[in-house]
Amino acid sequence: MREAATDAPKTIAALSAEARRTLEDAGVDAAAGDVRVLLAAALDRPAASLIGAGAETVSGGGAWRFRGLIARRAAREPVSRILGRREFWSLDFAIDRGVLDPRADSECLVEAALQHAADRPAPLRVADLGVGSGCLLLSVLHERARALGVGVDRAEASACTARRNAAALGLADRALIVVGDWTEALGGPFDLLLANPPYIPSAAVPALAPEVRGWDPIGALDGGADGLDAYRAILPAARRLLAPGGAAILELGAGQWSAVADLAVAAGLRPTRCVRDAAGIARCLVAETAP
Ligand SMILES: C[S@@+](CC[C@H](N)C(=O)[O-])C[C@H]1O[C@@H](n2cnc3c(N)ncnc32)[C@H](O)[C@@H]1O
């Protein structure tokens, strides 16, 4: 941290103010929120318990741990990576260096999946292509008690993390996680194909925020020259894998809607829904088979 660290006990207010300045100097947005979460983690107490506690003193170990966490955040490590956890769909997911840090925007795929399957009486069969931490597949399985799912990822580290999350959420008996290349190992039929594939055009990767380019695996980000490589690989196989009335539910990068909708049509699917994220960007495409 910027000010010289001393062993003298400091108040929560003083430590927080120092930390906030350190993060702001490092270019971290919304530093105050990060300070609160990291202080709570360092002191092993709920963040809510810090409200109104500014005059309390923090001694030795707590302050030392807090400074360590703030140094990591100042180096632009995301808070979720420092804590090793990310909340998604109100569920707790472990994350590590091998997986994409799940984004809140991706929750719109879970919503679209549940809506598409709302009236289906039989157990849902779900595939998640590029399963990462398992956030999409496991959220859907959590909401549909009889649903069964397969998650595929090319990265073995992701498959391991997804399996660990499935076990922690009590879903391991309904989620098979395999290592493979997109749809190659799958036979189907599935009612839902979910995918949040890498979709950043290669040339745009170096300009991503440090929290993204420095910490998310490149294989989870880089979608090839125009960002569309994964859709070209996945969509032609989708029709073979989907049951009648099934749907592919795909996350999109900004500005990719029409190109991916065209690929879906070329693959014999009907784009039926566009779901926008909180920023108004067309973030999710639903493409259905004929009923
Ligand atoms: C953007 S991340 C999405 C992770 C997770 N589904 C989520 O929404 O947080 C894309 C995932 O696709 C995986 N992936 C990339 N290429 C793949 C391929 N050819 N076959 C299978 N998975 C692949 C990456 O390893 C990564 O885990």
The ligand as a Tripos MOL2 file, in Angstrom:
@<TRIPOS>MOLECULE
LIG
   27    29     1     0     0
SMALL
NO_CHARGES

@<TRIPOS>ATOM
      1 C1        -16.1750  -18.0320  -22.5990 C.3       1 LIG1
      2 S1        -15.7210  -19.5260  -21.7720 S.3       1 LIG1
      3 C2        -17.3040  -19.9870  -21.0720 C.3       1 LIG1
      4 C3        -17.2030  -20.7770  -19.7960 C.3       1 LIG1
      5 C4        -18.5470  -20.9600  -19.0710 C.3       1 LIG1
      6 N1        -19.4960  -21.6620  -19.9070 N.3       1 LIG1
      7 C5        -19.1040  -19.6030  -18.6780 C.2       1 LIG1
      8 O1        -20.1100  -19.1800  -19.2720 O.co2     1 LIG1
      9 O2        -18.5530  -18.9730  -17.7510 O.co2     1 LIG1
     10 C6        -15.5290  -20.6080  -23.1580 C.3       1 LIG1
     11 C7        -15.1370  -22.0340  -22.7840 C.3       1 LIG1
     12 O3        -15.0380  -22.7850  -24.0040 O.3       1 LIG1
     13 C8        -13.9340  -23.6630  -23.8830 C.3       1 LIG1
     14 N2        -13.5070  -24.0430  -25.2500 N.ar      1 LIG1
     15 C9        -12.7940  -23.3050  -26.1400 C.ar      1 LIG1
     16 N3        -12.6100  -23.9960  -27.2750 N.ar      1 LIG1
     17 C10       -13.2300  -25.1980  -27.1210 C.ar      1 LIG1
     18 C11       -13.4060  -26.3350  -27.9500 C.ar      1 LIG1
     19 N4        -12.8930  -26.3840  -29.1900 N.pl3     1 LIG1
     20 N5        -14.1240  -27.3670  -27.4660 N.ar      1 LIG1
     21 C12       -14.6340  -27.3320  -26.2070 C.ar      1 LIG1
     22 N6        -14.4980  -26.2750  -25.3680 N.ar      1 LIG1
     23 C13       -13.8040  -25.2220  -25.8190 C.ar      1 LIG1
     24 C14       -12.9070  -22.8710  -23.1070 C.3       1 LIG1
     25 O4        -11.9350  -23.7250  -22.5410 O.3       1 LIG1
     26 C15       -13.7960  -22.1620  -22.0910 C.3       1 LIG1
     27 O5        -13.9310  -22.9160  -20.9180 O.3       1 LIG1
@<TRIPOS>BOND
     1     1     2 1
     2     2     3 1
     3     2    10 1
     4     3     4 1
     5     4     5 1
     6     5     6 1
     7     5     7 1
     8     7     8 2
     9     7     9 1
    10    10    11 1
    11    11    12 1
    12    11    26 1
    13    12    13 1
    14    13    14 1
    15    13    24 1
    16    14    15 ar
    17    14    23 ar
    18    15    16 ar
    19    16    17 ar
    20    17    18 ar
    21    17    23 ar
    22    18    19 1
    23    18    20 ar
    24    20    21 ar
    25    21    22 ar
    26    22    23 ar
    27    24    25 1
    28    24    26 1
    29    26    27 1
@<TRIPOS>SUBSTRUCTURE
     1 LIG1         1 GROUP 0 **** ****
